[in-house]
Amino acid sequence: MQETNTVIPLREHHDTDFGEPRRFKVYTARQLDKIEPLQRLDEEARFAMDVVASVLPFRVNEYVIEELIDWDKVPDDPIYQLTFPQKDMLAPEHFERVANAMRSGDKDTLNQAIAEVREALNPHPAGQMEHNIPEVDGERINGLQHKYDETVLFFPSQGQVCHSYCTFCFRWAQFIGDNDLKIAAKEAGQLKKYIQAHPEITDVLITGGDPLVMKTKNLRAHIEPLLELEQLRTIRIGSKALTFWPYRFVSDNDANDLLDLFQEVTAAGKHLALMAHYNHWKELEPSIAREAIRRVRATGAQIRAQGPLLAHINDNADDWARLWQTQVELGVVPYYMFVERDTGARHYFEVPLAKAWRIYRDAMKQVSGLARTARGPSMSSHPGKVEIQGVTEIHGEKVFVLRFIQGRNPDWVQRPFFAKYNGEATWLNHLEPAFGEEKFFFEDELAAMES
């Protein structure tokens, strides 16, 4: 007799200690003056925030304001830096141009200044629009990215915002209202068709924005058809809801339905991974955040944690060690430490690669083996995910030791290579090959792929 997987609705097992659903109240750039704690700032600081928020997207909710930010430590509080615009997030010349246009009161002048500054901020790094969007019969499929053979990224149109925005976000161009810069699927069925046409795909990453801003019924419409695909082994959901709105898993009106959906995925024999974005251990402190983690794990889903190393927020080893060790204690798997991407407010957040490696190493020395699953520091660059493995000296030359964790060509994966040491470098394109080589080993093949 063939066994069947029976899904037991999780709502039968949920407690109600967290009471009625909390109202989701959000503030955007137009409501900055309505955020009461900001009234502590002087007029100049509030004007600077208006200027930056006109260029880079701003969105924050009441939970973040009330539960995660210590307003007595502003502006140095890490979650404040994570969510609220700061003057130096724009280069001085960009800030002054937009500020002067704003003072002039001329809307056309302001819009032109904003557009030109945004274009200078590299809105789509690492070939996202040119090289990652797939084609079928010569026609681009918007809403998908397929950079690595086994994994396809899916951007549902209903998941094009987040519960709050991160100031460092490398996908900031998704949120500024320019449809030409958005990656969003308009048809629910195109993902399944694309996977079926590509037998090498085993993993789907549903991303955005944040797909968990969607109602569960909409998320279900995307996920349930995938459960029929035998080739598919893993469904990943990229989200910061565990930090920015943990009520999504606890007391929202369709929280139980969401957890039931997670359980259905695992009961269907698929591995479900919630790719949680964490930037600081403070995000794990509220009891509601810990309850959300508990409930997700109870469905059989695994939570993997990732986030970038950021100046002003987490650029010290102690914070990373505490973050990783706390995650392990809560049953979350540390997964990636990323290097800040070459886009948006990069100059404000970037950390030299040499310093990033020292922070990573010093943090690793403080944690147990269970927390040493975090890979990094990793650059999600055009050719692939490149990890900084260390700094050493070979034949009298000081070098970075690098390797591909992922590559546009799978044969590049795990291949070590070397770059001249550069203490100021913050990204792969700042590095030069070591030992007198003219090119890195992958450059000719990458150029051929591009052409």
Buried (B, 14 or more C-beta within 10 A) or exposed (E): EEEEEEBEEBEEEBEEEBEEEBEBEBBBBEEBEEBEEBEEBEEEBBBBBBBBBBBBBBBBBBBBBEBBBEEEEBEEBBBBBBBBBBBBBBBEEBBEBBBEBBEEEEEEBBEEBBEEBBEEBBBBBBBBBEBBBBEEEEEEBBBBBBBBBBBBBBBBBBBBBBBBBBBBBBBBBBBBEEEEBBBBBEEBEBBBEBBEEBEEBBBBBBBBBBBBBBBBEBBBBBBEBBBEBEEBBBBBBBBBBBBBBBBBBBBBEBBBBBBBBBBBBBBBEBBBBBBBBBBBBBBBEBEBBBBBBEBBBBBBBBBBBBBBBBBBBBBEBEBBBBBBBBBBEBEBBBBBBBBBBBBBBBBBBBBBBBBBBBBBBBBBEBBEEEBBBBBBBBBBBBBBBBBBBEBEEEEEEBBBBBBBBBBBBBEBBEEEBBBBBBEEBBBBEEBBBBEEEEEBEBEEBBEEEEE
